[in-house]
Amino acid sequence: MSTPVCDLTTKHCKPCEGGVAPLTPAEAETLLKTLNGWELSGNELVKTYRFKNYYETMAFVNTTAWISHREDHHPDLEVGYRQCRVRYSTHAIGGLSENDFICAAKVDALVSVDAPSH
């Protein structure tokens, strides 16, 4: 299944120091529909990527780190031998922001379509 095309990949994260309300559940659900394979889990946006080997997993981790640095918005990563679980949340506001969805879309756009996710 390929990643749906959406305008989130063309956006950039906005600095968030707090004082902004998190997305409502309805807003989060609307943005979730533009992503492929991501799930809402409490105040987090979550997806597990699976790979053929450790090298591919680490290449993905490094790519995700590059996106995080460039957007100045960082996920929590849980790295295993052939998988990486990515969890986005905007900690400064205690919930989800558009930044989380922007970064999720950018990570998806850089992952090969033949790398299955779960």
N, CA, C and O of each residue as an XYZ file, in Angstrom:
472
protein
N       0.852     -1.168      0.000
C       0.000      0.000      0.000
C       0.900      1.233      0.000
O       1.839      1.309      0.792
N       0.633      2.172     -0.855
C       1.456      3.371     -0.935
C       0.928      4.454     -0.004
O      -0.230      4.438      0.413
N       1.813      5.394      0.307
C       1.456      6.495      1.179
C       0.580      7.481      0.427
O       0.919      7.866     -0.692
N      -0.530      7.898      1.005
C      -1.378      8.860      0.321
C      -0.670     10.204      0.176
O       0.095     10.616      1.049
N      -0.932     10.863     -0.916
C      -0.352     12.177     -1.147
C      -1.169     13.196     -0.366
O      -2.396     13.234     -0.464
N      -0.474     14.021      0.409
C      -1.172     15.055      1.156
C      -0.264     16.269      1.267
O       0.945     16.168      1.060
N      -0.833     17.387      1.586
C      -0.047     18.610      1.656
C       0.799     18.708      2.915
O       1.583     19.649      3.037
N       0.676     17.791      3.844
C       1.483     17.843      5.066
C       2.982     17.754      4.767
O       3.788     18.334      5.493
N       3.360     17.041      3.713
C       4.787     16.909      3.405
C       5.394     18.214      2.909
O       6.615     18.368      2.918
N       4.572     19.142      2.483
C       5.092     20.425      2.002
C       5.145     21.480      3.100
O       5.675     22.571      2.889
N       4.601     21.161      4.265
C       4.592     22.106      5.376
C       5.834     21.930      6.241
O       6.547     20.932      6.134
N       6.078     22.911      7.093
C       7.172     22.834      8.058
C       6.627     23.067      9.449
O       5.646     23.788      9.634
N       7.267     22.453     10.423
C       6.837     22.593     11.809
C       7.030     24.021     12.292
O       7.974     24.712     11.910
N       6.109     24.433     13.139
C       6.180     25.745     13.764
C       6.671     25.553     15.193
O       6.263     24.602     15.860
N       7.540     26.441     15.675
C       8.013     26.313     17.058
C       6.838     26.282     18.031
O       5.868     27.023     17.873
N       6.937     25.425     19.029
C       5.857     25.294     20.006
C       6.466     25.272     21.402
O       7.116     24.303     21.794
N       6.252     26.331     22.132
C       6.760     26.442     23.494
C       5.642     26.308     24.511
O       5.851     26.598     25.689
N       4.484     25.887     24.098
C       3.343     25.776     24.996
C       2.410     26.955     24.791
O       2.640     27.797     23.923
N       1.369     27.012     25.585
C       0.401     28.090     25.472
C      -0.561     27.930     24.311
O      -1.390     28.807     24.069
N      -0.464     26.834     23.599
C      -1.341     26.538     22.472
C      -2.119     25.273     22.836
O      -1.556     24.332     23.396
N      -3.379     25.254     22.523
C      -4.189     24.062     22.818
C      -3.811     22.920     21.887
O      -3.539     23.146     20.708
N      -3.793     21.688     22.408
C      -3.575     20.539     21.518
C      -4.755     20.379     20.567
O      -5.823     20.953     20.782
N      -4.550     19.603     19.527
C      -5.637     19.310     18.595
C      -6.780     18.618     19.324
O      -6.563     17.841     20.254
N      -7.981     18.908     18.892
C      -9.133     18.191     19.436
C      -9.127     16.777     18.857
O      -8.477     16.541     17.839
N      -9.827     15.842     19.473
C      -9.912     14.495     18.886
C     -10.426     14.512     17.438
O      -9.945     13.745     16.604
N     -11.378     15.361     17.145
C     -11.918     15.441     15.779
C     -10.862     15.958     14.803
O     -10.749     15.452     13.686
N     -10.092     16.957     15.215
C      -9.023     17.485     14.351
C      -7.950     16.429     14.120
O      -7.458     16.271     13.003
N      -7.587     15.699     15.188
C      -6.584     14.641     15.057
C      -7.073     13.536     14.126
O      -6.305     13.042     13.300
N      -8.327     13.146     14.248
C      -8.896     12.103     13.378
C      -8.893     12.539     11.916
O      -8.629     11.727     11.030
N      -9.182     13.798     11.661
C      -9.187     14.314     10.287
C      -7.782     14.240      9.697
O      -7.612     13.796      8.562
N      -6.781     14.669     10.450
C      -5.396     14.610      9.961
C      -4.917     13.166      9.834
O      -4.157     12.844      8.921
N      -5.354     12.300     10.738
C      -4.963     10.889     10.689
C      -5.361     10.251      9.366
O      -4.646      9.389      8.857
N      -6.484     10.661      8.808
C      -6.966     10.090      7.542
C      -6.032     10.400      6.371
O      -6.116      9.743      5.334
N      -5.148     11.384      6.515
C      -4.211     11.720      5.442
C      -2.941     10.882      5.516
O      -2.093     10.969      4.628
N      -2.800     10.067      6.567
C      -1.606      9.247      6.765
C      -1.915      7.779      6.520
O      -3.076      7.369      6.542
N      -0.881      6.996      6.288
C      -1.023      5.582      5.999
C      -0.449      4.755      7.149
O       0.759      4.769      7.384
N      -1.314      4.038      7.864
C      -0.842      3.096      8.865
C      -0.556      3.672     10.237
O      -0.132      2.936     11.128
N      -0.769      4.937     10.432
C      -0.558      5.551     11.744
C      -1.807      5.359     12.587
O      -2.913      5.231     12.061
N      -1.619      5.340     13.916
C      -2.727      5.187     14.842
C      -2.628      6.237     15.934
O      -1.540      6.716     16.252
N      -3.760      6.589     16.499
C      -3.787      7.447     17.671
C      -3.798      6.545     18.895
O      -4.587      5.604     18.985
N      -2.914      6.845     19.827
C      -2.831      6.083     21.067
C      -2.696      7.084     22.207
O      -1.601      7.559     22.509
N      -3.816      7.394     22.827
C      -3.801      8.429     23.865
C      -3.435      9.769     23.251
O      -4.093     10.232     22.319
N      -2.401     10.384     23.767
C      -1.923     11.673     23.248
C      -0.793     11.511     22.244
O      -0.018     12.442     22.027
N      -0.691     10.342     21.634
C       0.411     10.085     20.712
C      -0.089      9.607     19.346
O      -1.165      9.026     19.208
N       0.748      9.881     18.354
C       0.591      9.385     16.999
C       1.660      8.312     16.833
O       2.846      8.595     17.002
N       1.259      7.080     16.501
C       2.172      5.941     16.583
C       2.142      5.098     15.310
O       1.090      4.884     14.708
N       3.345      4.620     14.913
C       3.440      3.668     13.801
C       4.690      2.820     13.998
O       5.731      3.320     14.424
N       4.576      1.528     13.682
C       5.724      0.637     13.716
C       6.113      0.287     12.285
O       5.295     -0.201     11.505
N       7.372      0.543     11.957
C       7.926      0.204     10.650
C       8.732     -1.079     10.791
O       9.461     -1.253     11.768
N       8.605     -1.977      9.821
C       9.341     -3.246      9.837
C      10.280     -3.282      8.626
O       9.961     -2.784      7.546
N      11.462     -3.896      8.851
C      12.508     -3.907      7.831
C      13.099     -5.305      7.664
O      12.844     -6.199      8.471
N      13.892     -5.479      6.603
C      14.494     -6.777      6.299
C      15.635     -7.120      7.248
O      15.886     -8.295      7.516
N      16.331     -6.099      7.760
C      17.504     -6.362      8.588
C      17.832     -5.139      9.449
O      17.183     -4.097      9.356
N      18.841     -5.295     10.276
C      19.242     -4.230     11.193
C      19.767     -3.005     10.452
O      19.510     -1.871     10.855
N      20.500     -3.235      9.373
C      21.040     -2.112      8.592
C      19.911     -1.213      8.080
O      19.998      0.010      8.192
N      18.866     -1.803      7.526
C      17.733     -1.006      7.032
C      17.030     -0.277      8.182
O      16.595      0.865      8.036
N      16.929     -0.951      9.312
C      16.317     -0.309     10.480
C      17.119      0.921     10.875
O      16.543      1.985     11.105
N      18.434      0.793     10.957
C      19.268      1.917     11.380
C      19.291      3.025     10.327
O      19.392      4.199     10.681
N      19.201      2.683      9.063
C      19.109      3.705      8.016
C      17.821      4.506      8.206
O      17.813      5.728      8.053
N      16.741      3.812      8.537
C      15.473      4.484      8.813
C      15.601      5.407     10.032
O      15.137      6.547      9.999
N      16.223      4.920     11.094
C      16.417      5.729     12.304
C      17.198      6.998     11.966
O      16.838      8.086     12.414
N      18.250      6.864     11.190
C      19.053      8.035     10.815
C      18.269      9.002      9.934
O      18.406     10.217     10.075
N      17.462      8.482      9.041
C      16.619      9.337      8.202
C      15.606     10.087      9.062
O      15.370     11.279      8.865
N      15.023      9.386      9.998
C      14.060     10.011     10.911
C      14.742     11.079     11.757
O      14.160     12.133     12.013
N      15.964     10.818     12.188
C      16.724     11.813     12.959
C      16.992     13.055     12.113
O      16.951     14.174     12.624
N      17.264     12.864     10.830
C      17.514     13.997      9.924
C      16.256     14.860      9.798
O      16.327     16.088      9.853
N      15.116     14.209      9.630
C      13.847     14.946      9.550
C      13.605     15.693     10.860
O      13.230     16.865     10.855
N      13.821     15.007     11.972
C      13.607     15.614     13.287
C      14.468     16.851     13.480
O      13.997     17.877     13.971
N      15.720     16.748     13.095
C      16.631     17.888     13.224
C      16.176     19.045     12.334
O      16.147     20.200     12.760
N      15.830     18.719     11.120
C      15.427     19.750     10.165
C      14.135     20.460     10.584
O      14.002     21.670     10.404
N      13.195     19.710     11.138
C      11.910     20.273     11.544
C      11.924     20.747     13.004
O      10.990     21.414     13.448
N      12.975     20.406     13.742
C      13.081     20.712     15.172
C      11.861     20.183     15.928
O      11.271     20.863     16.768
N      11.510     18.936     15.590
C      10.390     18.254     16.248
C      10.776     16.781     16.312
O      10.991     16.150     15.276
N      10.863     16.232     17.514
C      11.511     14.939     17.708
C      10.567     13.881     18.257
O       9.869     14.118     19.242
N      10.545     12.706     17.616
C       9.707     11.611     18.105
C      10.453     10.786     19.160
O      11.663     10.924     19.339
N       9.713      9.942     19.841
C      10.316      8.891     20.645
C      10.439      7.686     19.719
O       9.486      7.331     19.025
N      11.603      7.063     19.709
C      11.850      5.908     18.856
C      12.154      4.695     19.722
O      12.930      4.780     20.674
N      11.543      3.575     19.391
C      11.828      2.302     20.036
C      12.410      1.407     18.946
O      11.699      0.967     18.042
N      13.710      1.144     19.042
C      14.437      0.464     17.975
C      14.708     -0.987     18.346
O      15.201     -1.292     19.432
N      14.373     -1.870     17.417
C      14.681     -3.285     17.547
C      15.484     -3.739     16.345
O      15.832     -2.927     15.488
N      15.780     -5.017     16.271
C      16.618     -5.543     15.193
C      16.034     -5.267     13.812
O      16.754     -4.818     12.921
N      14.757     -5.525     13.619
C      14.128     -5.339     12.307
C      12.887     -4.469     12.371
O      11.999     -4.592     11.528
N      12.816     -3.597     13.355
C      11.654     -2.716     13.445
C      11.983     -1.462     14.228
O      12.936     -1.415     15.005
N      11.164     -0.447     13.999
C      11.267      0.795     14.754
C       9.863      1.330     14.971
O       9.106      1.529     14.021
N       9.527      1.558     16.220
C       8.239      2.154     16.564
C       8.468      3.650     16.758
O       9.336      4.062     17.527
N       7.684      4.448     16.056
C       7.808      5.903     16.095
C       6.593      6.457     16.818
O       5.454      6.119     16.494
N       6.849      7.317     17.810
C       5.761      7.925     18.575
C       5.952      9.440     18.588
O       6.951      9.947     19.098
N       4.991     10.144     18.027
C       5.004     11.611     18.021
C       3.983     12.146     19.005
O       2.878     11.616     19.120
N       4.358     13.194     19.711
C       3.479     13.953     20.586
C       4.170     15.282     20.854
O       5.398     15.335     20.923
N       3.416     16.330     21.003
C       4.004     17.636     21.291
C       3.968     17.821     22.805
O       2.965     18.258     23.369
N       5.068     17.484     23.440
C       5.141     17.464     24.898
C       4.851     18.826     25.520
O       4.280     18.898     26.608
N       5.239     19.907     24.843
C       5.047     21.266     25.383
C       3.579     21.613     25.588
O       3.253     22.479     26.400
N       2.682     20.935     24.849
C       1.254     21.229     24.997
C       0.478     20.032     25.549
O      -0.740     20.096     25.713
N       1.188     18.948     25.831
C       0.534     17.787     26.423
C      -0.434     17.072     25.509
O      -1.429     16.516     25.974
N      -0.162     17.076     24.223
C      -1.043     16.409     23.266
C      -0.490     16.504     21.863
O       0.706     16.719     21.666
N      -1.357     16.345     20.903
C      -0.949     16.359     19.503
C      -1.098     17.752     18.896
O      -2.018     18.503     19.223
N      -0.162     18.070     18.001
C      -0.225     19.308     17.218
C      -0.072     18.940     15.750
O       0.229     17.794     15.415
N      -0.279     19.906     14.892
C      -0.076     19.657     13.469
C       1.361     19.225     13.198
O       1.606     18.465     12.261
N       2.313     19.694     13.998
C       3.718     19.304     13.832
C       3.889     17.786     13.831
O       4.672     17.252     13.046
N       3.169     17.096     14.697
C       3.273     15.642     14.769
C       2.863     14.992     13.453
O       3.505     14.046     12.996
N       1.814     15.490     12.856
C       1.306     14.936     11.600
C       2.207     15.309     10.425
O       2.386     14.511      9.505
N       2.772     16.509     10.448
C       3.723     16.932      9.412
C       4.922     15.991      9.404
O       5.317     15.488      8.352
N       5.498     15.755     10.578
C       6.674     14.881     10.648
C       6.334     13.442     10.277
O       7.125     12.777      9.608
N       5.172     12.952     10.700
C       4.758     11.598     10.329
C       4.654     11.463      8.811
O       5.099     10.465      8.245
N       4.078     12.449      8.163
C       3.950     12.414      6.701
C       5.314     12.440      6.035
O       5.528     11.760      5.032
N       6.246     13.224      6.586
C       7.587     13.311      5.995
C       8.363     12.012      6.175
O       9.095     11.599      5.276
N       8.209     11.366      7.324
C       8.855     10.068      7.531
C       8.297      9.060      6.532
O       9.060      8.329      5.900
N       6.978      9.013      6.384
C       6.365      8.095      5.424
C       6.854      8.339      4.000
O       7.085      7.391      3.250
N       7.011      9.609      3.628
C       7.405      9.947      2.259
C       8.811      9.459      1.928
O       9.133      9.250      0.758
N       9.645      9.277      2.942
C      11.022      8.846      2.696
C      11.230      7.346      2.806
O      12.311      6.845      2.495
N      10.214      6.630      3.242
C      10.321      5.185      3.401
C       9.928      4.502      2.101
O       8.940      4.867      1.464
N      10.704      3.521      1.724
C      10.409      2.764      0.519
C       9.041      2.105      0.617
O       8.658      1.624      1.683
N       8.305      2.081     -0.485
C       6.963      1.487     -0.476
C       7.009     -0.011     -0.239
O       5.983     -0.602      0.098
N       8.170     -0.651     -0.405
C       8.217     -2.084     -0.178
C       8.553     -2.436      1.271
O       8.658     -3.617      1.602
N       8.725     -1.442      2.136
C       8.952     -1.714      3.553
C       7.596     -1.737      4.252
O       6.993     -0.686      4.471
N       7.110     -2.937      4.604
C       5.795     -3.009      5.238
C       5.809     -2.415      6.627
O       6.828     -2.441      7.317
N       4.672     -1.881      7.032
C       4.526     -1.374      8.392
C       3.374     -2.098      9.035
O       2.573     -2.748      8.363
N       3.298     -1.980     10.341
C       2.233     -2.675     11.070
C       1.683     -1.765     12.130
O       0.774     -2.151     12.864
